[in-house]
Amino acid sequence: MNEGTLAVSLPSEAPGPDGPQHWDQPTVRLKQGELTLFQSLGDPATRSACLVLYSGAEPGRRFTLPEGTLSVGRAPDCQVLLDNPAISRRHAELQVQGDEVLLRDLESVNGSWVNEQRLRGSVRLADGDMLRLGEVVLKFFQRESIHALLHDHIYRMATVDAGTEVFTRRYVMDMLAREVRLARRNSQPLSVVCFDLDHFKTVNDRWGHQAGDQVLREAAATAHAALRATDVMGRTGGEEFLAVLPHTALPEARALAERVRAALAARTWQLQLADGREQPHNQTASFGVAALGPGVQTLRELLGAADGRLYEAKHAGRNRVAG
């Protein structure tokens, strides 16, 4: 057999309470080698069951389900956080124990449904079950499910920038929009850091695009490693990046930006040139930092403030943080 075929159902529209959901049936074709790779990715005993989001702005987003009692809703402390007005603050509860996952509705306003059956009491979820919480659609996958790995692969292709291994512009902007809403709703701090690589065009012009690609990849990895696990970094342009820092006030965000700046400035890379030679290279970056606050209340205002400070850093001589 030269290739394996796995069919993944994706919703054509969000389901409503007045009728059954209609599903498209696109087919993703994998070469046999890829299918074998998926089957070898980790012992099922070390993986977790998961829910995959099938509707809204982030289709494909995955929620892993560790053992224990997990709350589902739009309250900030929910383990499965669904920021949707049709979701109750405490909408449902998951009991995860070994291979058994039980779902229970918590008397939510808009109800919980499993395979279009209104949930009464608790139900044990089976691999492939379709859940609807309010108007949010998710699919349940057991830990041994090959389809869960396939969804990881598809979601990665859609959300991770292939050249730098950080998130795409679309993903990081969607995530920032969600964080702005949560920060404003809960009166929590939120900061962003915009930065781009100094004089990057000269790298491509002098050493070629292969060297430029290497600088982008290694600079992104260095910056990402200097950030915290809770921060989200994405590539927003050719050599431009954005880091979203939830629950972070401006002074701490400045310190983080300075840590990233110093990490980049301290590195010396050996560029692999097209003719086989190596070329030492140092790469710096300029940073603009902004936070939600008076006069900065929307996503547009937050990005505009950070972008303005980025240009201040450039005009002041580059390789510095402004904010």
Secondary structure, DSSP 8 states (H G I E B T S, - for coil): --EEEEE--EESS---TTS---EE--EEEEEHHHHHHHHHSS-GGGS-EEEEE-STT-TT-EEEE-SEEEEEESSTT-SEE---TTS-TT-EEEEEETTEEEEEE-S-SS-EEETTEE--SEEE--TT-EEEETTEEEEEE-TT-HHHHHHHHHHHHHHB-TTTSSB-HHHHHHHHHHHHHHHHHHT--EEEEEEEETTHHHHHHHH-HHHHHHHHHHHHHHHHHHS-TT-EEEE-SSSEEEEEEET--HHHHHHHHHHHHHHHHH--EEEE-TTS-EEEE---EEEEEEESBTTB-SHHHHHHHHHHHHHHHHHTTSSSEE-
